[in-house]
Amino acid sequence: METIIMQIQSLCIVLLIILGIRFKRETKKHIKIMLFAITWDILLILQIELSRSAILKASKAASNPMMLNIHVSIAILTVVFYLLMGITGRKILKGQLEMKTKHKFLGYSTLALRILTFVTSFWAVTPKV
Ligand code: HEM
């Protein structure tokens, strides 16, 4: 039951990022939606951690199923990309318009990674002990 609630939240976050991209020219709305999605995603990671010590489990990579390790790696990379989105987004706001190309490329990569995190989460589910 817990898992399904988390996966519903995960899907909502993916949909929010897609919505945020649709508002890419309405900068204020774009930033609000993206910051909301990123904050929600970090809160989701906290929920997962608190409910099943995900970090401890993930750190035992050698004994984990390969799918779980792939899922964890993509999820970590997604958070790194969130940081890059914030950095490049702020630079555009400061007037470095040449950052737009980078922000755009990183933006679609972030979306792809976030969708992969969602999809692989279904393979990574392990029975609760
Ligand atoms: C997951 C997070 C994010 C994604 C996927 C994303 C994606 C995008 C995309 C695809 C564009 C259009 C680029 C283009 O066609 O030129 C864009 C524009 C922009 N983004 Fe983001 N973004 C994200 C987060 C942020 C954040 C956190 C900020 C601010 C701190 C930001 C600020 C901007 C700005 C200023 C623009 C330019 C809008 C314009 O054309 O005037 N973005 N973003």
Residues whose N, C-alpha, C, O or C-beta is under 5 A from the ligand:
A	BS01	HEM	I21 K24 R25 T27 I31 M34 M85 G86 G89 R90 I92 L93 K100 H103 K104 G107 T110
